Amino acid sequence: MPASDAAAQSVTVRRWRDLKHSKKLIKELDSIFFEASNTKSFASDEARAAFRERWFGRYLEHYPEWAYIALAADGSVAGYLVGALDEASGFEDFASAAQAFPAHLHVNLAPRFRSRGIGADLIEAFVADARRAGTKGVHVVTSADARNVRFYDRVGFKPRAATTVNGSDLVFLGRTI
Ligand SMILES: CC(C)(COP(=O)(O)OP(=O)(O)OC[C@H]1O[C@@H](n2cnc3c(N)ncnc32)[C@H](O)[C@@H]1OP(=O)(O)O)[C@@H](O)C(=O)NCCC(=O)NCCS
């Protein structure tokens, strides 16, 4: 679809558990996940599958109530948010920072749907539900020099901790709920 058509479409945030989980839907989500990921090549199919499981698949499986899909009017997937309320996000250096911001999330959009506020809509859907569930804070971990740090700042996530893992500078961004 040309970018201009994508920009003209209205996009709605839906709960994962309210959608039919068709092969087409999973395929579109996988393609958004891998496109947005910094890791582009894998030693084997098993390594690729393990990577998908760690950062995406296990959330859909274990925390389906905390997954949201941004759907375009024509039924194509604009993006997704997956998260968990009190499971560690997998960064040992941030265990202490996570005490005040126990929930965490991962959000990604297809390129043609970026920079039109859909990411913020996904975040606010998650935060509203997390607030109702009594969560005190939510965090994301990203690269300190990533462009998305500006996005997170605008939706209320501020730097609370930093570390370096395998030569990459990472930042822990937390939002009080
Ligand atoms: C980050 C993201 C979810 C934000 O959603 P969005 O709907 O595009 O955000 P908004 O329209 O509210 O704001 C635009 C901001 O998004 C971020 N953004 C846009 N395109 C981006 C890209 N290709 N890579 C990283 N961040 C991007 C920027 O911070 C941008 O602000 P800027 O123009 O001042 O740099 C979305 O852009 C995206 O999926 N980006 C690529 C993958 C990513 O970085 N995911 C987060 C991993 S921690």
Ligand as a Chemical Component Dictionary entry (heavy atoms), coordinates in Angstrom:
data_LIG
# 
_chem_comp.id                   LIG 
_chem_comp.type                 NON-POLYMER 
_chem_comp.pdbx_formal_charge   0 
_chem_comp.three_letter_code    LIG 
# 
loop_
_chem_comp_atom.comp_id 
_chem_comp_atom.atom_id 
_chem_comp_atom.alt_atom_id 
_chem_comp_atom.type_symbol 
_chem_comp_atom.charge 
_chem_comp_atom.model_Cartn_x 
_chem_comp_atom.model_Cartn_y 
_chem_comp_atom.model_Cartn_z 
_chem_comp_atom.pdbx_ordinal 
LIG C1  C1  C 0 8.579  4.343  18.787 1  
LIG C2  C2  C 0 7.173  4.239  18.175 2  
LIG C3  C3  C 0 6.379  3.115  18.851 3  
LIG C4  C4  C 0 6.466  5.571  18.457 4  
LIG O1  O1  O 0 5.158  5.551  17.934 5  
LIG P1  P1  P 0 4.661  6.744  16.941 6  
LIG O2  O2  O 0 3.209  6.601  16.771 7  
LIG O3  O3  O 0 5.536  6.716  15.729 8  
LIG O4  O4  O 0 5.009  8.018  17.851 9  
LIG P2  P2  P 0 4.469  9.517  17.755 10 
LIG O5  O5  O 0 3.804  9.756  16.426 11 
LIG O6  O6  O 0 3.671  9.803  18.988 12 
LIG O7  O7  O 0 5.828  10.323 17.871 13 
LIG C5  C5  C 0 6.831  10.302 16.876 14 
LIG C6  C6  C 0 8.092  9.870  17.564 15 
LIG O8  O8  O 0 8.240  8.454  17.454 16 
LIG C7  C7  C 0 9.621  8.117  17.368 17 
LIG N1  N1  N 0 9.905  7.480  16.095 18 
LIG C8  C8  C 0 9.329  7.710  14.890 19 
LIG N2  N2  N 0 9.913  6.931  13.952 20 
LIG C9  C9  C 0 10.867 6.199  14.591 21 
LIG C10 C10 C 0 11.799 5.214  14.175 22 
LIG N3  N3  N 0 11.913 4.833  12.910 23 
LIG N4  N4  N 0 12.631 4.680  15.110 24 
LIG C11 C11 C 0 12.561 5.054  16.396 25 
LIG N5  N5  N 0 11.689 5.985  16.857 26 
LIG C12 C12 C 0 10.866 6.548  15.953 27 
LIG C13 C13 C 0 10.396 9.418  17.477 28 
LIG O9  O9  O 0 10.700 9.626  18.846 29 
LIG C14 C14 C 0 9.377  10.418 16.978 30 
LIG O10 O10 O 0 9.652  11.694 17.475 31 
LIG P3  P3  P 0 10.643 12.668 16.650 32 
LIG O11 O11 O 0 9.976  12.856 15.315 33 
LIG O12 O12 O 0 10.704 13.882 17.505 34 
LIG O13 O13 O 0 11.948 11.952 16.508 35 
LIG C15 C15 C 0 7.218  3.981  16.632 36 
LIG O14 O14 O 0 7.748  5.107  15.980 37 
LIG C16 C16 C 0 8.054  2.772  16.250 38 
LIG O15 O15 O 0 7.553  1.655  16.211 39 
LIG N6  N6  N 0 9.365  3.020  15.977 40 
LIG C17 C17 C 0 10.302 1.979  15.540 41 
LIG C18 C18 C 0 10.490 0.877  16.555 42 
LIG C19 C19 C 0 10.804 1.372  17.956 43 
LIG O16 O16 O 0 11.665 2.222  18.161 44 
LIG N7  N7  N 0 10.098 0.771  18.949 45 
LIG C20 C20 C 0 10.350 0.973  20.348 46 
LIG C21 C21 C 0 11.381 -0.012 20.814 47 
LIG S1  S1  S 0 11.898 0.310  22.514 48 
# 
loop_
_chem_comp_bond.comp_id 
_chem_comp_bond.atom_id_1 
_chem_comp_bond.atom_id_2 
_chem_comp_bond.value_order 
_chem_comp_bond.pdbx_ordinal 
LIG C1  C2  SING 1  
LIG C2  C3  SING 2  
LIG C2  C4  SING 3  
LIG C2  C15 SING 4  
LIG C4  O1  SING 5  
LIG O1  P1  SING 6  
LIG P1  O2  DOUB 7  
LIG P1  O3  SING 8  
LIG P1  O4  SING 9  
LIG O4  P2  SING 10 
LIG P2  O5  DOUB 11 
LIG P2  O6  SING 12 
LIG P2  O7  SING 13 
LIG O7  C5  SING 14 
LIG C5  C6  SING 15 
LIG C6  O8  SING 16 
LIG C6  C14 SING 17 
LIG O8  C7  SING 18 
LIG C7  N1  SING 19 
LIG C7  C13 SING 20 
LIG N1  C8  SING 21 
LIG N1  C12 SING 22 
LIG C8  N2  DOUB 23 
LIG N2  C9  SING 24 
LIG C9  C10 SING 25 
LIG C9  C12 DOUB 26 
LIG C10 N3  SING 27 
LIG C10 N4  DOUB 28 
LIG N4  C11 SING 29 
LIG C11 N5  DOUB 30 
LIG N5  C12 SING 31 
LIG C13 O9  SING 32 
LIG C13 C14 SING 33 
LIG C14 O10 SING 34 
LIG O10 P3  SING 35 
LIG P3  O11 DOUB 36 
LIG P3  O12 SING 37 
LIG P3  O13 SING 38 
LIG C15 O14 SING 39 
LIG C15 C16 SING 40 
LIG C16 O15 DOUB 41 
LIG C16 N6  SING 42 
LIG N6  C17 SING 43 
LIG C17 C18 SING 44 
LIG C18 C19 SING 45 
LIG C19 O16 DOUB 46 
LIG C19 N7  SING 47 
LIG N7  C20 SING 48 
LIG C20 C21 SING 49 
LIG C21 S1  SING 50 
# 
